Amino acid sequence: MTTPIQSSKVVKNYKEEISTEEERDALEEAIEKTIEYENCDASIIQQHFETLSTHHEIVDRNYEELTESIDTDEDLYWDEAGEKLYDFIQRLSNYVGSTVNRGNYTTGVLLSRLDEMCDSDPLISEVYDEKVAELDVSLHGPFFSGLRNYLVHENIPSVILYSNTEIDGHTMALDKEEILESDHWSPRAKGYADTWEDSIILNEAFEDYQQSLDRLYDWLIKYAAERFEEKHERQLEKESHAKEAQEKFFEVADIETRTIKWLSSHEDVE
């Protein structure tokens, strides 16, 4: 079984277990090569994408809970739907909040680092903005943020109704005209509402938004991998050198390695 590479912090902890000059030299070499691997551009990029992956997991979980709160197998009249509506508002807040957090991390942290490390034009952030416009995510986001704020702060539930007409099953829907005539929605949010013919069917709207976001981030991961292919190849070389240095130290010092997992495979970035 292949021993996983260990972090420089873990390797440094072996200082207390060495006693000879040969062991000390091997340890210093292992630490040096490991730090070189950790600090290379591709490793830093990898760590940022791993953080992004955590955001993905939160968004996906909140999306699943949100869709569960929308669908129902029962005919519900407004005076019977209060509890379900409040549950929907809470889950909507969770979902919108998680998509906003992921977006802020993407534009405020990830793209900034990618632009700094990119050696050629165009800037990745510029291409990302073009992709956002192409997928109409710039319209979806303001609408759902507006919906959350509208329900939480204005407390005007008449805009939501349970419908079983012209829809498979029972779900929540929004009256398009009421949104367009309201002063509580931004122009971009109204622009999204105006793309619907009549009522805005929420389960369809959220599914479309989620799929658009998935396409956006799938594209970003693949595009970044292409732009940083050379850096990734250098990362693999440094990873190999660090692993060889660590294995040499463990052999010289006759130490059983501690099975502490560090970074996940670079394949997560591809």
Contacts in CASP RR format, 6 or more apart in sequence:
PFRMAT RR
TARGET T0000
AUTHOR 0000-0000-0000
METHOD contacts of the structure
MODEL  1
MTTPIQSSKVVKNYKEEISTEEERDALEEAIEKTIEYENCDASIIQQHFE
TLSTHHEIVDRNYEELTESIDTDEDLYWDEAGEKLYDFIQRLSNYVGSTV
NRGNYTTGVLLSRLDEMCDSDPLISEVYDEKVAELDVSLHGPFFSGLRNY
LVHENIPSVILYSNTEIDGHTMALDKEEILESDHWSPRAKGYADTWEDSI
ILNEAFEDYQQSLDRLYDWLIKYAAERFEEKHERQLEKESHAKEAQEKFF
EVADIETRTIKWLSSHEDVE
3 243 0 8 1.000
3 246 0 8 1.000
3 247 0 8 1.000
3 250 0 8 1.000
3 257 0 8 1.000
4 259 0 8 1.000
4 261 0 8 1.000
4 262 0 8 1.000
5 34 0 8 1.000
5 37 0 8 1.000
5 239 0 8 1.000
5 242 0 8 1.000
5 243 0 8 1.000
5 246 0 8 1.000
5 262 0 8 1.000
5 263 0 8 1.000
6 34 0 8 1.000
6 246 0 8 1.000
6 257 0 8 1.000
6 258 0 8 1.000
6 260 0 8 1.000
6 262 0 8 1.000
7 34 0 8 1.000
7 38 0 8 1.000
7 260 0 8 1.000
7 262 0 8 1.000
7 263 0 8 1.000
8 31 0 8 1.000
8 34 0 8 1.000
8 35 0 8 1.000
8 38 0 8 1.000
10 258 0 8 1.000
10 260 0 8 1.000
10 262 0 8 1.000
11 27 0 8 1.000
11 30 0 8 1.000
11 31 0 8 1.000
11 34 0 8 1.000
11 246 0 8 1.000
11 249 0 8 1.000
12 31 0 8 1.000
14 27 0 8 1.000
14 249 0 8 1.000
14 253 0 8 1.000
14 255 0 8 1.000
15 27 0 8 1.000
17 253 0 8 1.000
17 255 0 8 1.000
18 24 0 8 1.000
18 27 0 8 1.000
18 253 0 8 1.000
22 252 0 8 1.000
23 249 0 8 1.000
23 252 0 8 1.000
23 253 0 8 1.000
26 245 0 8 1.000
26 248 0 8 1.000
26 249 0 8 1.000
26 252 0 8 1.000
26 253 0 8 1.000
27 249 0 8 1.000
27 253 0 8 1.000
29 245 0 8 1.000
29 248 0 8 1.000
29 249 0 8 1.000
30 242 0 8 1.000
30 245 0 8 1.000
30 246 0 8 1.000
30 248 0 8 1.000
30 249 0 8 1.000
32 245 0 8 1.000
33 238 0 8 1.000
33 241 0 8 1.000
33 242 0 8 1.000
33 244 0 8 1.000
33 245 0 8 1.000
33 246 0 8 1.000
34 242 0 8 1.000
34 245 0 8 1.000
34 246 0 8 1.000
36 238 0 8 1.000
36 241 0 8 1.000
36 242 0 8 1.000
37 43 0 8 1.000
37 235 0 8 1.000
37 238 0 8 1.000
37 239 0 8 1.000
37 241 0 8 1.000
37 242 0 8 1.000
40 231 0 8 1.000
40 234 0 8 1.000
40 235 0 8 1.000
40 238 0 8 1.000
41 117 0 8 1.000
41 228 0 8 1.000
41 231 0 8 1.000
41 235 0 8 1.000
42 228 0 8 1.000
42 231 0 8 1.000
42 232 0 8 1.000
42 234 0 8 1.000
42 235 0 8 1.000
42 266 0 8 1.000
42 269 0 8 1.000
43 235 0 8 1.000
43 238 0 8 1.000
43 263 0 8 1.000
44 113 0 8 1.000
44 117 0 8 1.000
45 113 0 8 1.000
45 114 0 8 1.000
45 117 0 8 1.000
45 224 0 8 1.000
45 228 0 8 1.000
45 231 0 8 1.000
45 269 0 8 1.000
46 235 0 8 1.000
46 263 0 8 1.000
46 266 0 8 1.000
46 268 0 8 1.000
46 269 0 8 1.000
47 263 0 8 1.000
48 109 0 8 1.000
48 110 0 8 1.000
48 113 0 8 1.000
48 114 0 8 1.000
49 110 0 8 1.000
49 221 0 8 1.000
49 224 0 8 1.000
49 268 0 8 1.000
49 269 0 8 1.000
50 263 0 8 1.000
50 264 0 8 1.000
50 268 0 8 1.000
51 105 0 8 1.000
51 109 0 8 1.000
51 110 0 8 1.000
52 102 0 8 1.000
52 105 0 8 1.000
52 106 0 8 1.000
52 110 0 8 1.000
52 217 0 8 1.000
53 268 0 8 1.000
55 98 0 8 1.000
55 101 0 8 1.000
55 102 0 8 1.000
55 103 0 8 1.000
55 105 0 8 1.000
56 102 0 8 1.000
56 217 0 8 1.000
58 98 0 8 1.000
58 101 0 8 1.000
58 102 0 8 1.000
59 95 0 8 1.000
59 98 0 8 1.000
59 99 0 8 1.000
59 102 0 8 1.000
59 213 0 8 1.000
62 91 0 8 1.000
62 94 0 8 1.000
62 95 0 8 1.000
62 97 0 8 1.000
62 98 0 8 1.000
63 95 0 8 1.000
63 206 0 8 1.000
63 210 0 8 1.000
65 91 0 8 1.000
65 94 0 8 1.000
65 95 0 8 1.000
66 88 0 8 1.000
66 91 0 8 1.000
66 92 0 8 1.000
66 94 0 8 1.000
66 95 0 8 1.000
66 206 0 8 1.000
67 203 0 8 1.000
67 206 0 8 1.000
67 207 0 8 1.000
68 91 0 8 1.000
69 84 0 8 1.000
69 87 0 8 1.000
69 88 0 8 1.000
69 91 0 8 1.000
69 92 0 8 1.000
70 88 0 8 1.000
70 171 0 8 1.000
70 172 0 8 1.000
70 202 0 8 1.000
70 203 0 8 1.000
70 206 0 8 1.000
71 169 0 8 1.000
71 170 0 8 1.000
71 171 0 8 1.000
71 203 0 8 1.000
72 84 0 8 1.000
72 162 0 8 1.000
72 170 0 8 1.000
72 171 0 8 1.000
73 169 0 8 1.000
73 170 0 8 1.000
74 170 0 8 1.000
75 162 0 8 1.000
75 164 0 8 1.000
75 170 0 8 1.000
76 84 0 8 1.000
76 162 0 8 1.000
76 170 0 8 1.000
77 162 0 8 1.000
78 157 0 8 1.000
78 161 0 8 1.000
78 162 0 8 1.000
81 162 0 8 1.000
82 157 0 8 1.000
85 157 0 8 1.000
85 160 0 8 1.000
88 172 0 8 1.000
89 148 0 8 1.000
89 151 0 8 1.000
89 152 0 8 1.000
92 144 0 8 1.000
92 147 0 8 1.000
92 148 0 8 1.000
92 151 0 8 1.000
93 148 0 8 1.000
93 152 0 8 1.000
95 144 0 8 1.000
95 206 0 8 1.000
96 141 0 8 1.000
96 144 0 8 1.000
96 145 0 8 1.000
96 147 0 8 1.000
96 148 0 8 1.000
97 148 0 8 1.000
99 141 0 8 1.000
99 144 0 8 1.000
99 213 0 8 1.000
100 145 0 8 1.000
106 128 0 8 1.000
106 220 0 8 1.000
107 125 0 8 1.000
107 128 0 8 1.000
111 124 0 8 1.000
111 125 0 8 1.000
111 128 0 8 1.000
112 125 0 8 1.000
114 124 0 8 1.000
114 125 0 8 1.000
114 224 0 8 1.000
114 227 0 8 1.000
114 228 0 8 1.000
115 123 0 8 1.000
115 124 0 8 1.000
115 125 0 8 1.000
117 228 0 8 1.000
117 231 0 8 1.000
118 124 0 8 1.000
118 227 0 8 1.000
118 228 0 8 1.000
120 227 0 8 1.000
124 223 0 8 1.000
124 224 0 8 1.000
124 227 0 8 1.000
127 223 0 8 1.000
128 220 0 8 1.000
131 216 0 8 1.000
131 219 0 8 1.000
131 220 0 8 1.000
132 138 0 8 1.000
132 216 0 8 1.000
135 212 0 8 1.000
135 215 0 8 1.000
135 216 0 8 1.000
136 192 0 8 1.000
136 212 0 8 1.000
137 209 0 8 1.000
137 212 0 8 1.000
137 213 0 8 1.000
137 216 0 8 1.000
138 188 0 8 1.000
139 188 0 8 1.000
139 191 0 8 1.000
139 192 0 8 1.000
139 195 0 8 1.000
140 192 0 8 1.000
140 205 0 8 1.000
140 208 0 8 1.000
140 209 0 8 1.000
140 212 0 8 1.000
141 192 0 8 1.000
141 209 0 8 1.000
142 186 0 8 1.000
142 188 0 8 1.000
142 189 0 8 1.000
142 192 0 8 1.000
143 185 0 8 1.000
143 188 0 8 1.000
143 189 0 8 1.000
143 191 0 8 1.000
143 192 0 8 1.000
143 193 0 8 1.000
143 205 0 8 1.000
144 205 0 8 1.000
144 206 0 8 1.000
144 209 0 8 1.000
145 189 0 8 1.000
146 184 0 8 1.000
146 185 0 8 1.000
146 186 0 8 1.000
146 189 0 8 1.000
147 174 0 8 1.000
147 189 0 8 1.000
149 184 0 8 1.000
150 156 0 8 1.000
150 159 0 8 1.000
150 182 0 8 1.000
150 184 0 8 1.000
150 185 0 8 1.000
151 157 0 8 1.000
151 160 0 8 1.000
154 184 0 8 1.000
156 184 0 8 1.000
158 178 0 8 1.000
159 174 0 8 1.000
159 175 0 8 1.000
159 178 0 8 1.000
159 179 0 8 1.000
159 182 0 8 1.000
160 172 0 8 1.000
160 173 0 8 1.000
160 174 0 8 1.000
161 172 0 8 1.000
161 173 0 8 1.000
161 174 0 8 1.000
161 175 0 8 1.000
161 199 0 8 1.000
162 170 0 8 1.000
162 171 0 8 1.000
162 172 0 8 1.000
162 173 0 8 1.000
163 170 0 8 1.000
163 171 0 8 1.000
163 172 0 8 1.000
163 173 0 8 1.000
163 199 0 8 1.000
163 201 0 8 1.000
164 170 0 8 1.000
167 173 0 8 1.000
167 201 0 8 1.000
171 201 0 8 1.000
171 202 0 8 1.000
171 203 0 8 1.000
172 201 0 8 1.000
172 202 0 8 1.000
172 203 0 8 1.000
173 199 0 8 1.000
173 200 0 8 1.000
173 201 0 8 1.000
173 202 0 8 1.000
174 193 0 8 1.000
174 199 0 8 1.000
174 200 0 8 1.000
174 202 0 8 1.000
175 199 0 8 1.000
175 200 0 8 1.000
176 193 0 8 1.000
176 194 0 8 1.000
176 196 0 8 1.000
176 197 0 8 1.000
176 198 0 8 1.000
176 199 0 8 1.000
176 200 0 8 1.000
179 185 0 8 1.000
179 189 0 8 1.000
179 190 0 8 1.000
179 193 0 8 1.000
179 200 0 8 1.000
180 190 0 8 1.000
180 193 0 8 1.000
180 194 0 8 1.000
185 193 0 8 1.000
193 200 0 8 1.000
221 269 0 8 1.000
221 270 0 8 1.000
222 270 0 8 1.000
224 269 0 8 1.000
225 232 0 8 1.000
225 269 0 8 1.000
225 270 0 8 1.000
232 266 0 8 1.000
232 269 0 8 1.000
235 266 0 8 1.000
236 266 0 8 1.000
239 266 0 8 1.000
246 257 0 8 1.000
249 255 0 8 1.000
250 256 0 8 1.000
250 257 0 8 1.000
END
